[in-house]
Amino acid sequence: MRNWLFGVAAAGLIVGMAHADKAAAFERVGDKKVVVFGGRQQIPVLDPHVRYDWSTRMMQQAVYDALVKYEGDPAVIKPWLAKSWETSADGKTWTFHLVDNAKFHNGDPVDAEAIRYSFERGLKLNKGVAWMLKDFLDPGSIEIVDSKTVRFNLKTPYSAFLSFLPWWYVVNPKEVKANEVDGDDGQKWLTDHAAGSGPFKLKRWEPNVLYEVEAVADYWKGWPQGEQNRPGGVIYRIVREPAVQKAALQRGEVDIVEGLTPDDYVQIAKARGITIQDHPGMTTFSIKFNTQQGPTADKNLRKAIAYALDYNGLVQIYNGAARLQTSPFPDAIRGYVNVPGIPRQDLAKAKEYLAKSAYPNGGLTLEYYHVAGLEEARRIGLLLLDNLAPLGIKVDIRPEQWPNMVAKGSKVETSPAMSSVYVTPISTDPDAVAYQYHPNSYGQYFAMSFYKNDAVTAMIDKARRSNDWDERAKLYADIQAQIVEDQPEVIGMMQDRRWAHRDYLKGFQFSPVRFTGEVDLYPLWIDAK
Amino acid sequence: MLSLTLRKIAVLIGTMIGLAALTFLITNVAPGDPARLVAGPDATNDMVETIRVEYGLDRPLIEQFGIYMGDLLTGDLGRSIVSTRPVIDDLARYVPATLELVLVAMLLGVLIGVPFGMLSAVYRDKTLDQVTRILSISGVALPAFWFGILLQLFFAVRLEWLPVSGQLPLTSIAPEPITHLILVDSLLRGDFETFREALSHIILPAVVLSFPCLASILRVNRAEMIEVLQSDHIIAARAHGISAARIVTVYALKNALLPTLAMIGLRFGWMLGSTVLVETVFDWPGIGLYAVSSSLASDFKPVIGVTLVIGFLFMLTNTFVDLAYAWIDPRLRSAQ
């Protein structure tokens, strides 16, 4: 019996020891507070010329600077490493003048050579951001005018050129070259190291767990919240499950989270000390049809489906935190027009189009693919199932892992009849959206419809090379109208971007051009004792 | 005994090679294009091809298989296409965290399962027995995913006794590794604060992981104890006036423990597989979490690596159990 008593006492001692402190309101390093971000996604590779997605880019922007930066809502391109720039009359030459005081974390100045090296490296590696400029810029065509002036000589005019530059981060050539292994251009080293000039420098890199950056006290651009309020750093902690994110936020283990479900946002908005950021986003949801093969190659059938869908139901699935699209382009894109006559639910019209199709009485089953685990996309499938029943069309809802869905959609032979696709444009230039409808985009997930209209293709090509905004605006208006007419997809809605954070977190600045979940960490700070 | 041990090792090696081959084929036949996924959503076809060539994915499957198996024999498990790191480095980072979790869970399972199984048998059909039976059925029936979130909400959010997830507080640094098990290393280094923090983080995931194991041990031990307590030598011991406590803890328990030991061996392997769910809920940085994130990204090499590690540890445990049985029971030795 004594042994048992001893055992119970020992267990009690262990539990007592393990009893955690009440959650601290925030983490600290020295006298500075640290912002803790809870995100679902890991950051496998930090190299700014090799990878990007929302979490990676958020951390890249923390440790690196670019020539220009997107800020605000609507997103505006602001000078950053470049204090000014000019372009030639033919739109082929872009000259950037650099600020004088920018320096890398090791103290080296950010000069024209660093800009040239960074762009050449990005183009040469042919990974990550390379697609944005590779058709228009050769690695050897970047010219150093003087130590603070750099010139880009494009092969052909490219009107969207400037709009992509915020995502081309500048690395320190000396540091990268010093860490090259077997001519890898420093790729191995830059996977979990940084050679930047950004407001934060890398402190801790624990793959699959957390990534920590430390604020640069004498950041060349200064701190918008003031030296007194600037954070000591930011910890990006991976919290994969929405329910766990919610629990961690409520307990104060994280200061801001990005991945709650629509229902979670509604619930947690009522909790004390929590603020919800809810902003109209630029991420579009559409149901892409395979326009070249199978029943959905029939335009009348596509139209029938588009008119049968309950669009208000789409918004309800997001508890109202979404807006219907009125064009294939998000409204934050330059050149967006409200296209008249975009389909809304009208069963009579749906039946009219069905009667004109090769399936006048329905009697067919269409596959609807969505990303496995994405509850909203599944519910949209159920809505579709219900809405198409009066047309005699059955819907086979198929959840699929994202890599498999991408693989399926990369070939016209395997692309599903209907796929739910969310797309976030990379820039606010209309070319970023229009080019998704160009045959050169076939193989990519946003081109699963394999849309082909020679007139639209010609307009896209012409618009991206034009230097005249009025001409471009007219072309993009026509492109939007024609896409609506051709109905390569059900043009759906734009869900709001949402974050939940503790109310002591200040400085949050929304910009629609950022990816889902992505936050500008630079202006954040904690207002608490 | 020596020849038996050698035979077991030969079987172990053969099975591992078979497992590697099978996993390689299954993962590569499965649909999905890791190169396109890694290249990014906007990558052009030639950019995807750059990745494909870099990782040898452009070669015929049979050639990829040959290279993989050749590398495997030299201890090279390949490179993760997502993280770009060698899989062996990732495993070295994640395996200790999983082992620590499984060992603590196993300890909980044994420390609770064995005595309660014993008490349940002694107080058969009494209140205690009914309660433990409900506990054991719940342990087998409760989904780990749901149970984990429930415990988080109660103990972390409501009571604020324990942290929600993770292995250590955010600003804590793990002690300089000796065994790579944080609990052990922090004790060996005399860092009791880190030990306390690590213990507070491991309790919830270990409880969730141990619950089904605890339930099985409890049920098996109860059943064995009931049988042993009715046997002749126990009746004889009672007739000799030996105290009830001594009969149960010394005479009966020892006899009932053999099948329980076999159950512990089996459950160890099962627990390694179950870490996939538990580590995801608790963001525990082990191989389960690594397997989940890798398979979602169609990152095949880490998936094969994790399968091999779990397979190896499972087989190793069973080999030890087999050998232990043979060592304990001479009849089994001679039979083999």
Boltz contact constraints between the chains, C-beta under 6 A:
constraints:
  - contact:
      token1: [A, 17]
      token2: [B, 196]
      max_distance: 6.0
  - contact:
      token1: [A, 18]
      token2: [B, 199]
      max_distance: 6.0
  - contact:
      token1: [A, 18]
      token2: [B, 200]
      max_distance: 6.0
  - contact:
      token1: [A, 18]
      token2: [B, 203]
      max_distance: 6.0
  - contact:
      token1: [A, 19]
      token2: [B, 161]
      max_distance: 6.0
  - contact:
      token1: [A, 20]
      token2: [B, 162]
      max_distance: 6.0
  - contact:
      token1: [A, 20]
      token2: [B, 163]
      max_distance: 6.0
  - contact:
      token1: [A, 20]
      token2: [B, 200]
      max_distance: 6.0
  - contact:
      token1: [A, 22]
      token2: [B, 160]
      max_distance: 6.0
  - contact:
      token1: [A, 27]
      token2: [B, 170]
      max_distance: 6.0
  - contact:
      token1: [A, 27]
      token2: [B, 171]
      max_distance: 6.0
  - contact:
      token1: [A, 44]
      token2: [B, 82]
      max_distance: 6.0
  - contact:
      token1: [A, 44]
      token2: [B, 83]
      max_distance: 6.0
  - contact:
      token1: [A, 45]
      token2: [B, 84]
      max_distance: 6.0
  - contact:
      token1: [A, 126]
      token2: [B, 47]
      max_distance: 6.0
  - contact:
      token1: [A, 126]
      token2: [B, 50]
      max_distance: 6.0
  - contact:
      token1: [A, 131]
      token2: [B, 42]
      max_distance: 6.0
  - contact:
      token1: [A, 131]
      token2: [B, 43]
      max_distance: 6.0
  - contact:
      token1: [A, 131]
      token2: [B, 44]
      max_distance: 6.0
  - contact:
      token1: [A, 191]
      token2: [B, 84]
      max_distance: 6.0
  - contact:
      token1: [A, 208]
      token2: [B, 285]
      max_distance: 6.0
  - contact:
      token1: [A, 209]
      token2: [B, 285]
      max_distance: 6.0
  - contact:
      token1: [A, 235]
      token2: [B, 170]
      max_distance: 6.0
  - contact:
      token1: [A, 239]
      token2: [B, 283]
      max_distance: 6.0
  - contact:
      token1: [A, 240]
      token2: [B, 280]
      max_distance: 6.0
  - contact:
      token1: [A, 243]
      token2: [B, 149]
      max_distance: 6.0
  - contact:
      token1: [A, 244]
      token2: [B, 165]
      max_distance: 6.0
  - contact:
      token1: [A, 247]
      token2: [B, 152]
      max_distance: 6.0
  - contact:
      token1: [A, 247]
      token2: [B, 157]
      max_distance: 6.0
  - contact:
      token1: [A, 247]
      token2: [B, 164]
      max_distance: 6.0
  - contact:
      token1: [A, 248]
      token2: [B, 164]
      max_distance: 6.0
  - contact:
      token1: [A, 250]
      token2: [B, 157]
      max_distance: 6.0
  - contact:
      token1: [A, 251]
      token2: [B, 156]
      max_distance: 6.0
  - contact:
      token1: [A, 251]
      token2: [B, 157]
      max_distance: 6.0
  - contact:
      token1: [A, 251]
      token2: [B, 164]
      max_distance: 6.0
  - contact:
      token1: [A, 253]
      token2: [B, 164]
      max_distance: 6.0
  - contact:
      token1: [A, 403]
      token2: [B, 32]
      max_distance: 6.0
  - contact:
      token1: [A, 403]
      token2: [B, 37]
      max_distance: 6.0
  - contact:
      token1: [A, 403]
      token2: [B, 298]
      max_distance: 6.0
  - contact:
      token1: [A, 404]
      token2: [B, 31]
      max_distance: 6.0
  - contact:
      token1: [A, 404]
      token2: [B, 32]
      max_distance: 6.0
  - contact:
      token1: [A, 406]
      token2: [B, 36]
      max_distance: 6.0
  - contact:
      token1: [A, 407]
      token2: [B, 31]
      max_distance: 6.0
  - contact:
      token1: [A, 407]
      token2: [B, 32]
      max_distance: 6.0
  - contact:
      token1: [A, 407]
      token2: [B, 33]
      max_distance: 6.0
  - contact:
      token1: [A, 443]
      token2: [B, 45]
      max_distance: 6.0
  - contact:
      token1: [A, 445]
      token2: [B, 41]
      max_distance: 6.0
